[in-house]
Amino acid sequence: MKENEIKVFIKVITDYFGSVTGGESLASMGVPFIKDAKSKVFSYTAIIGISGSRKGGIFFTTERPLLEDIAFHILGEKDVDEPTIMDLVGEMTNVIAGNLRETFGSSFFISVPIIMKGKIE
Amino acid sequence: MEKSAVDILWILISGTLVFIMQAGFAMVESGMTRSKNSINVAIKNLTDLGISTVFFWAFGFAFMFGVSFNGFIGASNFFFTAGSLSLATFVFFQITFCSTSATIVSGAVAERMKYSSYIISTIIMSVIIYPVFGHWAWGGVLDGTGSGWLASKGFIDFAGSTVVHSMGGWVALAILLIIGPRLGRFTDDGGVNRINGSNIPIAVLGVMLLWFGWFGFNGGSTLALNDAVAGIILRTTLAAAAGMMGALFAGWPIFKKADINLLLNGSLAGLVAITACCHVVSEVNSVIIGAAGGIIMMLCTLLLERLKIDDAVGAIPVHLAAGIWGTLCVGIFGSLELIGTGLDRWSQIVIQLIGILSCGVWGFGVSFAALFIINKIFPLRISAADERAGLNVTEHGVTTEILDLYITLVEQAKTGDISKRAIVEPFTEVGQIAGMYNNVLEKLESSTVEKTDYVSILDNVSDGLFLMDKGGIISPYHSSALEKIFEKTEIAGSGFTSLISSYIDSAVLNSVKDYQELLFDISRPMRTLEKINPLREAELFFDLGTGEFKNKFLEFAFKRIEKGDSVFRVMVLVRDVTIEKELAKEIEDTQKRTSLEMELFYRVLHVEPGTFSGFIYSALDDLDRINSTLSVQDGDPAEKLREIFRITHSIKGDSDMLGFDFLADFAHEIEDNISALLKRGGIKNDDFLSVIISFSEFKSIMEKMELLFNKWGAANSDEMPADGKLSLQLETLVKKLSERHNKKAVIDCGEVDSIVLSTELKKAVKDILVQLIRNSMFHGIEDEKTRTESGKNPEGRIGVSLSKNDDTVTLVYSDDGQGVDEKKIARKMAEEGHTGEIARRDILKYIFTDSGSTASSVNKSAGRGVGLALVKSIVLRHKGKILVDSRQGKSLKFTVTLKAGKE
C-alpha cells in the first residue's frame, strides 16, 4: 500500500468515527505502528477479508468501553447486551469496509465480517 | 299327427339346420362388435340357446302348443314328454325356432347389457313373450288343441317373419329404449360415431351359415318333405341374394362405398322378408320381396340412427323391419289360392297388419313393462367403467389380446415404465399391433437410454457445461461440475448473470449483460464476439464466510446453437483454471524470489554465517524496538523520531559493517526522511506514516533474509560455527572504513572472541564497538599524511579489550587518533546558545548527544551526530557507565561498563 492510499484508509476510518460521534474533527489517528504477531488483540475483534484488486483484510480490535460509547451514539443507550455489542463490532467494520469500497472501486471485494470475542493472553 | 319317416328325417335335418343358425348368429354378432366384448356376445348366444331350450321345453311349449284357452294361450303339456317319434321331432324343431327368436336380442343389446340381465330377458322371452304370440299365430298345430285367435282370422306367417324375427326385434327395441346407446355412439352435438366390428370375416361366415341354416328354417316349416319344399328353398336363397343386392346398390350411392354392414344385413333382411311368404309367392316376387327387404333394412338403419337408438348389429332393421315387410308380402304378393284362407287380398293384408300390430303390442309392451320394472330394481346395464374396459373381462374375467395390450398401455401411462412389453399373440391383428408397439418401445427406450448416457456424460465431465436461452436462463441439464465450480446447487432455472453477479466486479458484470444480448443477435459474427468475450479469463471471488475469499480463475467459452435464422440457445463451457493460474503465479513469485535471494546470496556469500545471523537478529530486534517506540501512544513525537533515528543508525552501522550496502543505503534514506521531519518541526502523527512504511519494507527484507538464512542454516548446520567471530567482523569494518575514508588503520581485538556473553550483551557490545569504530575512523584517526607529519605511525591503531566479572562487562576501546576536538565542539556549543565558560566535562558530555557530531558533511558512516548518542543509549539501557579519556592529538579511550540484563 502506498502512503496516500493509507491516508485514504485512515480518512475513511476517522470520518466514520467522527460522523458517528457527531464531530468530524473529533476523531484522529494516533501514532501509527506496524501490526505484527506481537501486536495486542483487545476483547472484541472483527475481521473482514478483502479480495479482488487487493488482497488482505481489515481488522478492527477494541475494548468494550469504546463500543459502549459508540452504542450510545448510534442506539442512544450505553447499557446494551452482549449480542448487540458483537453485532456492533461487525457492523462498524462492515460500514468502514463498505466506505473503502467506494474509494477503491467495485473490484475491491469485501467478505462478511467475522466477529471474535476475547484476547489471546 | 303321425308322420312318415322321410318327413321326420326332413324335419330333423331342418331342425339341425336351424340350430346351425345359432352358430351363424354367434359369428355375426361377435364379428360385428368390438373385440373387448366379442366373447361376451358369443357366450350370450350360447347362453340363450341353453336357457331358451330348457325354458321353452318346460313352459313355453305348453303355452304355445298346449290346449288353447280361448285362442289366447295354451295351457297343457308343461315339461313335455314326447309320446311319439313325430312329436319329439316337432318339439325339437320348435325349440330351435324359439332359440332363434331369443338370440336376435343379444346382437342388438350387445356391448352394454349385463349378462345376468340378459339371462332374465331370455327367460321372459322364451317362457311368455314368444310362446304366447306363437300360440296366437301357430297354435293348434297339435291335434285337438284349438287354433290361436290370429290363425283363426286367417293370419299367415309361414316360417316366422313375425312370430320369430319381428318378435325378437320388438323385444330388442324395448331393451334398447331402456338401457340406451353405447358410450360414444352418439355425441351431444348430434354426431353419430360408427363403432366398427372386430372381425368382419367371421361375420361374413356367420351370414353364410345363417343363409345355409335358413334352408331348414323355411324348408322345414312345411313339416313334411313335400312338393313345396324345393320351391321354398329356391325362393329363400333368391330372396337372400336379392336382399344383399338391394341393400348394396341402394346404399352405394348414399354411402359412396360398398358398405359391409349393408351386404351382411341385406342378405339377412332378404331372408327374414321371405320367411313369412316363401310358400305362396313366385320366384320373381321372392326377388322383389328380398330386394325390398334389403332396402327397408337400410332405411330402418338410418331411421334408428336419427332416433339415436343404438342397435349394435342392426338386429331391428333386419329382423323387425324386414319381418314386418315379409309378413305384409303374404297379402301383397301371395297367391290367394295357395294361402287358402278364403280372404280377398285386402282382407288378407288387413289381417296381416293386425298380426303385425298385435305382435308389436304384445312383444314390445310386455317386454318393455317387465324389463322397465326390473331395471329399476336391478339395472340391466353395466357401469360406464366396465363398458370402457369391455364386457369380456368385467363380466367373465376373460382377457383378449387387445385387452392385454390395453392393460399394458394403461399401466405404462400410469407408471411411465417403458421397459414393459406388450404380449404378442401370434397370428392376430392385435398381436401385430403389439409387436409393432414393442418395436416402437424398443426405439423409445434406446433413445431414452441415450439420454441417460448424455446425462451421465454431464455428470462426469470436469468442466461446467450448460445451455442458456435468450433470457439467459440456464437449462435443466447441466454438468454437475458446474455446481462444483460455483459451489452452489439448483443452478438450473436461474439467470446466468445473476449466477455470477455475486462473484464478479460489477463493471465486468455489466459488460457480460451486454455480451449476452450480442450472443443472441445472429447478425453479429461469432468470430468477432469471441474476441470481446468479457469472461474469457475471469477472476471470480468467493466469500468463504470466514473473513476470507477464495479466488477462482474461470474461462468461459460461448457457442451458439442456431435454429433457422435465430440463435436458439447458447452453450456455455466453463473451465476452472485456478490451479494453472496459481501455478503460473507461483512460478513467477519463485522466480522473483529466487532473483532476490540470488542477490542477497551474492552479498551474503562472503559474510561469515554466525555474523550474518547476529546481524539479522539485531536488525529485527532494532526494528521491533522502533515499532514498540511507536506503539506507545503518549510522549513527544519529536523525541520518538529521534529515538527511531538512533536505532536506525545502529542498523545502518551494522549493515555497513557487513557490506550490505543496499540495506545501509535504505537506512540512510530513512534517516534522511526523519532528519527532514525533525528540521521542519511540528511533528504530527500523520508524519509517521512514511516512516513506518519504510520500516515495514525494511522489515520484510530482513524477514526474507532470515528465511534465507534459516534455509542455509538447515543445509549447512554442521559446518557453521556456533557464532560469528566479533573480531573478524570488526576487522572487516575497519578495513572497509579505511578504504572509504582513505585512511590506514588496524584493529587489535585482543581476546574479545573468547568472552562468553549473553545474546543481549553481545549485541550491545557489538553495537557500541561498531559505533566507536565508525567514530574513530571518521573523526579520530587522521589520514596518512597528517599522521606522518605529526610523527605518528601512518597506520592508525585501534585496540579493544573485553573482560567480564560476574554480571559486569568492561569494554576498553582506544585509538591513537587526534582525540576529541574540544575547541571545535566548544564553538558548536556556543553556536547553539551555550553561554559562559564551557567546561571540558560539558564538552565530553556533549559528544554523546544527538547533535554532537563535528563532521563537516554527512555521509554514510558519520556526520549524523548519532553514533555516540546511540552508544550512550545502549549503555543507559544496560545500566552502564562510560569513561572518556581524550588526549588532544594523541589518543582517545572509552571505558564502558555494562550490566547483564536490560533496564
Chai-1 contact restraints between the chains, C-beta under 6 A:
chainA,res_idxA,chainB,res_idxB,connection_type,confidence,min_distance_angstrom,max_distance_angstrom,comment,restraint_id
A,E3,B,L689,contact,1.0,0.0,6.0,A-B,restraint_1
A,E3,B,S690,contact,1.0,0.0,6.0,A-B,restraint_2
A,E3,B,I693,contact,1.0,0.0,6.0,A-B,restraint_3
A,I6,B,L689,contact,1.0,0.0,6.0,A-B,restraint_4
A,M29,B,N685,contact,1.0,0.0,6.0,A-B,restraint_5
A,G30,B,Q633,contact,1.0,0.0,6.0,A-B,restraint_6
A,V31,B,L630,contact,1.0,0.0,6.0,A-B,restraint_7
A,V31,B,Q633,contact,1.0,0.0,6.0,A-B,restraint_8
A,V31,B,N685,contact,1.0,0.0,6.0,A-B,restraint_9
A,V31,B,F688,contact,1.0,0.0,6.0,A-B,restraint_10
A,P32,B,F688,contact,1.0,0.0,6.0,A-B,restraint_11
A,P32,B,L689,contact,1.0,0.0,6.0,A-B,restraint_12
A,P32,B,I692,contact,1.0,0.0,6.0,A-B,restraint_13
A,F33,B,N627,contact,1.0,0.0,6.0,A-B,restraint_14
A,F33,B,L630,contact,1.0,0.0,6.0,A-B,restraint_15
A,F33,B,S631,contact,1.0,0.0,6.0,A-B,restraint_16
A,I34,B,N627,contact,1.0,0.0,6.0,A-B,restraint_17
A,I34,B,I692,contact,1.0,0.0,6.0,A-B,restraint_18
A,I34,B,S696,contact,1.0,0.0,6.0,A-B,restraint_19
A,I47,B,G547,contact,1.0,0.0,6.0,A-B,restraint_20
A,G49,B,G547,contact,1.0,0.0,6.0,A-B,restraint_21
A,G49,B,E548,contact,1.0,0.0,6.0,A-B,restraint_22
A,G49,B,F549,contact,1.0,0.0,6.0,A-B,restraint_23
A,S51,B,F541,contact,1.0,0.0,6.0,A-B,restraint_24
A,S51,B,F549,contact,1.0,0.0,6.0,A-B,restraint_25
A,S51,B,N551,contact,1.0,0.0,6.0,A-B,restraint_26
A,G52,B,F541,contact,1.0,0.0,6.0,A-B,restraint_27
A,S106,B,D505,contact,1.0,0.0,6.0,A-B,restraint_28
A,S106,B,S506,contact,1.0,0.0,6.0,A-B,restraint_29
A,S106,B,A507,contact,1.0,0.0,6.0,A-B,restraint_30
A,S107,B,D505,contact,1.0,0.0,6.0,A-B,restraint_31
A,F109,B,F541,contact,1.0,0.0,6.0,A-B,restraint_32
A,S111,B,D543,contact,1.0,0.0,6.0,A-B,restraint_33
A,S111,B,G547,contact,1.0,0.0,6.0,A-B,restraint_34
A,S111,B,F549,contact,1.0,0.0,6.0,A-B,restraint_35
A,V112,B,G545,contact,1.0,0.0,6.0,A-B,restraint_36
A,I114,B,G547,contact,1.0,0.0,6.0,A-B,restraint_37
